[in-house]
Amino acid sequence: QALQDLQRQTTIKGFRLLANIERDRGQPKNQLRILRQLVTLQPDSNTAKANLAVALFQQGQTSAADSILQDISSRVSDDAGTMVLLGQTYMKTGQVPSAVEWFRKALEQKSDSPEIQLNLGIALQLQGSPLEAIQQYEQILATTPEANEAANNLAWLYATHNDASVRNPTRALHLARDLCDRTSYTVPPYLG
């Protein structure tokens, strides 16, 4: 049994790798074929289904993608992990309001999760809700000061937002300096 489980896991990893290779080669039909086979191998895997939904959406098959996402949504119950997966999938497909909704539902289940708060902050920022995004990033940094991505996103919001009432150049500079110090000036995106 253990050998069969190992072979199955190896096969699944191989299919994921092949799907990514076909995507990178610009072969969307092959990618879809492989992702469909992966869903067949893992019929209960929401991740496999979500990956297929993203690929379908990227190839213009939005109704098929939405059908898969609705199927996943109908089985969520109180699983914050699946809610986050749905939020991330909706973000990848450009359906930001739906992403925000799923991240908020996930936060109701796990209100102390910096990962969910970060995802919600990013989605709110993409949705054009900077004040709510700032609130999420500030909450993350209050409990997890080393949350680099939250600090970076917050610094950029404070430094570049076109609404003067949102801009806070002093706070932006403080966040950016702390971030660069914390990462020893080795992370190019933080050097801005």
Secondary structure as UniProt FT lines:
FT   HELIX           2..24
FT   TURN            25..26
FT   HELIX           28..41
FT   TURN            43..44
FT   HELIX           46..58
FT   TURN            59..60
FT   HELIX           62..73
FT   TURN            74..75
FT   TURN            77..78
FT   HELIX           80..92
FT   TURN            93..94
FT   HELIX           96..109
FT   TURN            111..112
FT   HELIX           114..127
FT   HELIX           130..143
FT   TURN            145..146
FT   HELIX           148..160
FT   TURN            164..166
FT   HELIX           169..182
FT   TURN            183..185
FT   HELIX           188..191
//
